[in-house]
Amino acid sequence: MKYKWTIFIGLFLLMGCTSKTEQMNRLIEQEVKAAQTSIDSLQKALDSGRLSNAVLLKDYAQQVKAKKPELSSLIDNLALNGQSHGQFVQTLEERLNQVRSSSGATMQQLENNVEELAYIQEAAHIQTFNDALSDPLNVLADLSDGALPRVKSVSREIEKSVNKSESYGAGSQLVGNPQYGNWITGSNGMSFWEWYGMYALFSNLADGRRYSYGRWSQSRPYSYYSDYGRHRYTKPSTRVKQQNLQTKTAKSFRQQGKRFTSPYAKKRTGASQLAKSSQSRPSSGSFRKASTYRSSTSSSSRRSSSRTSRGPRRGK
């Protein structure tokens, strides 16, 4: 995506700095401003009603509340995701502030900050964010008992049939998404999904059933977050937790002679008419090892050395 090339060009232009640390800090300063601009633009778009799924989210919420007033608090919290002051946008702001306050003592930390800023900018992209709202929107569609159609996704029946997925009750698309809950490891070593307080009603709608991480990994349904948006819409610390949980569960399965497959090893079928910005690979992944940065600085050094060595010869 364009953020990859923006960062690459930024790195190239900063080659004249006296140290690699200075180069990275100046780049981060530029990208922090760009990320803030992206978030500001997203908030304005939400306030002006330019995101179709945000508008639909409000409309769906009103219709489902009229049909099921006992779920009003749950529905209101889902609808907040489509507003400029909602949790989705607040989380992006929090991530940006974390980068701002990061000391970046090591080169690896600086590189991680560059990666995170690229993720934030992509997450705040209007079309990508619009797609991300399809998960809470489709939860409301499911809560309407078929009265409202799913958006940017195939029907629940088709999805379940194609993926051989398991129903986790209302809110299945949100399981695994740290905006709504987290995985809790019990005394027996097994991890179960636990909803945050404002979404606790989902447990009641599922008749109090609890699902283990291992079981969910094998039979999870399609969701925008898990299949397309996870890297862009997850804090770095949470991504580490997700990886650690996956590693721990895989080890436990091996000890029991069982096979474990990562819940993210394969995309589930179910997306419909997603924007190109959602379907493309997150561009900041190329900065995980900072290969672009290192090759750029190395090439610049070689060119500088070459020009210096050739200078006297040209003068003869």
C-alpha positions in Angstrom: 0.0 0.0 0.0 1.0 3.7 -0.3 2.3 3.8 3.3 5.1 1.3 2.5 6.4 3.6 -0.2 5.9 6.7 1.9 8.1 5.3 4.6 10.7 4.1 2.1 10.9 7.5 0.5 11.1 9.1 4.0 14.0 6.8 4.9 15.8 7.6 1.6 15.5 11.4 2.2 16.8 11.1 5.7 20.1 9.4 4.7 21.9 12.7 5.2 21.5 12.5 9.0 24.5 11.8 11.1 23.3 8.6 12.8 20.8 5.8 12.2 19.0 6.7 15.4 18.5 10.2 14.2 17.2 9.0 10.9 14.7 6.7 12.6 13.6 9.3 15.1 13.0 11.9 12.4 11.0 9.4 10.3 8.9 8.5 13.3 8.2 12.2 14.0 6.9 12.5 10.4 4.9 9.3 10.6 3.3 10.3 13.9 2.0 13.5 12.2 0.7 11.4 9.3 -1.0 9.0 11.5 -2.7 11.7 13.5 -3.9 13.3 10.2 -5.4 9.9 9.2 -7.2 9.5 12.5 -8.5 13.1 12.3 -9.8 12.5 8.7 -11.5 9.3 9.8 -13.3 11.1 12.7 -14.5 13.8 10.3 -15.7 11.2 7.9 -17.6 9.4 10.6 -19.2 12.7 11.9 -20.3 13.6 8.4 -21.8 10.2 7.7 -19.5 9.3 4.8 -18.9 5.7 6.0 -21.8 3.6 4.7 -21.3 0.8 7.4 -21.3 3.4 10.2 -24.6 4.7 8.9 -26.0 1.2 8.6 -24.7 0.3 12.1 -26.8 3.1 13.6 -29.9 2.1 11.5 -29.5 -1.6 12.4 -29.1 -0.8 16.1 -32.4 1.1 16.1 -34.3 -1.6 14.4 -32.9 -4.4 16.6 -33.5 -2.4 19.7 -37.2 -1.9 18.7 -37.5 -5.7 18.3 -35.4 -6.7 21.4 -35.4 -3.8 23.9 -33.9 -6.1 26.6 -30.6 -6.0 24.6 -30.5 -2.2 24.5 -27.2 -1.8 26.4 -25.5 -4.4 24.3 -26.8 -2.9 21.0 -25.8 0.6 22.1 -22.2 -0.5 22.7 -22.0 -2.2 19.4 -23.3 0.9 17.7 -20.7 3.1 19.4 -18.0 1.5 17.2 -19.3 3.5 14.3 -18.9 6.8 16.0 -15.9 9.2 16.1 -15.7 8.9 19.9 -16.3 5.1 19.9 -13.9 2.4 21.2 -12.5 1.6 17.7 -11.2 5.1 17.1 -10.2 5.6 20.8 -8.0 2.5 20.5 -6.2 4.0 17.5 -5.6 7.2 19.4 -4.2 5.2 22.4 -1.9 3.3 20.1 -0.6 6.5 18.6 0.0 8.0 22.0 1.9 4.9 23.0 4.3 5.5 20.1 4.6 9.2 21.1 5.6 8.3 24.6 7.9 5.5 23.6 11.5 6.3 24.4 12.8 4.0 21.6 16.0 3.2 23.4 17.1 0.5 20.9 17.1 0.3 17.1 14.6 -2.6 17.3 12.2 -0.5 19.3 12.4 2.3 16.8 11.8 -0.1 14.0 8.8 -1.5 15.8 7.4 2.0 16.2 7.8 2.6 12.4 5.8 -0.7 11.9 3.1 0.3 14.4 2.6 3.7 12.8 2.1 2.1 9.4 -0.5 -0.2 10.9 -2.3 2.7 12.5 -2.5 4.7 9.3 -3.9 1.7 7.4 -6.4 1.0 10.2 -7.6 4.6 10.0 -8.0 4.4 6.2 -11.6 5.2 5.6 -12.4 2.2 3.3 -10.5 -0.2 5.6 -12.3 1.1 8.7 -15.6 0.9 6.9 -14.9 -2.8 6.3 -13.9 -3.4 9.9 -17.3 -2.2 11.0 -18.9 -5.2 9.2 -18.3 -7.4 12.2 -20.4 -5.6 14.7 -22.8 -4.7 11.9 -23.3 -8.4 11.1 -23.7 -9.3 14.7 -26.8 -7.0 14.7 -27.9 -8.6 11.5 -27.8 -12.0 13.2 -29.6 -10.6 16.3 -32.4 -9.5 14.0 -33.2 -13.2 13.3 -32.8 -12.8 9.6 -34.8 -9.6 9.3 -31.7 -7.6 8.3 -29.1 -8.9 5.8 -25.4 -9.3 6.5 -23.1 -6.7 4.9 -19.8 -7.5 3.1 -20.3 -11.1 4.1 -22.1 -14.2 3.0 -25.1 -15.4 5.0 -24.6 -17.2 8.2 -25.9 -20.5 6.7 -23.5 -20.3 3.7 -20.6 -19.4 5.9 -21.2 -22.3 8.2 -21.6 -24.8 5.4 -18.5 -23.7 3.5 -16.2 -23.4 6.4 -17.6 -26.2 8.5 -17.5 -23.7 11.3 -19.2 -24.0 14.7 -21.7 -21.6 16.0 -20.7 -19.8 19.2 -24.0 -18.1 19.5 -24.8 -14.4 18.9 -21.5 -12.4 18.5 -19.5 -15.3 17.0 -17.7 -12.9 14.7 -16.3 -11.0 17.7 -14.7 -14.0 19.5 -11.0 -13.5 19.4 -11.2 -9.7 18.8 -9.5 -7.9 21.8 -12.0 -5.0 21.4 -14.7 -7.2 22.9 -13.0 -9.7 25.3 -9.9 -11.8 25.9 -8.7 -15.3 26.4 -8.5 -16.3 30.1 -6.3 -19.3 31.1 -7.9 -21.4 33.9 -6.2 -23.5 36.5 -6.4 -26.5 34.2 -4.2 -24.7 31.7 -7.0 -24.3 29.1 -7.9 -20.9 27.7 -11.5 -19.7 27.4 -13.0 -16.6 25.8 -14.3 -14.1 28.3 -16.4 -11.1 27.2 -15.7 -7.7 28.6 -18.4 -6.4 31.0 -20.3 -4.3 28.4 -20.6 -7.4 26.2 -21.3 -9.9 28.9 -24.8 -10.4 27.6 -23.3 -12.5 24.8 -22.6 -15.2 27.4 -26.3 -15.3 28.3 -27.3 -15.4 24.6 -25.0 -18.5 24.3 -26.7 -20.1 27.3 -23.6 -19.6 29.3 -21.5 -22.0 27.1 -17.8 -21.5 27.2 -15.5 -22.3 24.3 -11.8 -23.1 24.6 -9.2 -21.5 22.4 -8.2 -24.9 21.0 -11.7 -25.7 19.9 -12.3 -22.2 18.5 -9.0 -22.4 16.6 -10.2 -25.4 14.7 -13.8 -24.3 14.0 -14.0 -20.6 14.2 -16.3 -18.8 11.7 -15.3 -16.1 9.3 -14.8 -12.6 10.7 -13.3 -9.5 9.2 -11.0 -9.1 12.2 -9.5 -12.6 12.2 -9.3 -13.0 8.4 -8.3 -9.5 7.3 -7.9 -6.9 10.0 -6.0 -8.5 12.9 -2.6 -6.9 12.3 -4.0 -3.5 11.6 -6.5 -3.5 14.5 -4.5 -5.0 17.3 -2.0 -3.4 19.7 1.6 -4.7 19.5 1.4 -6.1 23.1 -1.8 -7.9 22.3 -0.3 -9.4 19.1 2.5 -10.8 21.3 -0.1 -12.3 23.7 -1.9 -13.9 20.7 1.3 -15.5 19.5 2.3 -16.7 23.0 -1.2 -18.3 23.5 -0.9 -20.0 20.1 2.5 -21.4 20.9 1.4 -22.6 24.4 -1.7 -24.3 23.0 0.3 -26.0 20.2 2.7 -27.3 22.8 -0.1 -28.6 25.0 -1.7 -30.3 22.0 1.6 -32.0 21.0 2.0 -33.3 24.5 -1.5 -34.9 24.2 -0.7 -36.4 20.9 -3.1 -34.1 19.2 -2.7 -31.8 16.1 -3.1 -28.1 16.5 -3.6 -25.6 13.7 -3.3 -21.9 14.2 -6.7 -20.1 14.0 -5.1 -17.7 11.5 -3.3 -20.3 9.3 -6.0 -20.1 6.7 -8.5 -17.4 5.8 -12.1 -18.5 6.2 -14.5 -18.0 3.4 -17.1 -15.4 3.9 -15.9 -12.0 2.8 -18.0 -10.2 0.1 -17.0 -7.0 -1.8 -14.3 -5.8 0.6 -12.2 -2.8 -0.4 -8.8 -3.3 -1.9 -7.2 -1.7 1.1 -8.6 -4.5 3.3 -7.6 -7.3 1.0 -4.0 -6.2 0.5 -1.3 -7.5 2.7 -0.5 -5.1 5.6 2.4 -3.0 4.1 4.2 -2.5 7.4 5.0 -6.2 7.5 8.0 -5.5 5.4 9.4 -3.4 8.3 9.4 -6.2 10.8 13.1 -6.9 10.1 13.6 -3.3 8.8 15.1 -4.8 5.7 14.2 -1.7 3.6 15.8 0.6 6.1 19.0 -1.5 6.4 19.4 -2.0 2.6 18.8 1.7 2.0 21.4 2.8 4.5 23.9 0.3 3.3 23.3 1.3 -0.4 23.7 5.0 0.6 26.9 4.3 2.4 28.3 2.3 -0.6 27.3 5.1 -3.0 28.9 7.7 -0.8 32.1 5.7 -0.5 32.1 5.1 -4.2 31.7 8.8 -5.1 34.5 9.6 -2.7 36.9 7.1 -4.2 36.1 8.1 -7.8 36.4 11.8 -7.1 40.2 12.1 -7.4 40.3 10.0 -10.5 37.8 12.2 -12.2 39.9 15.2 -11.3 43.0 13.8 -13.1 
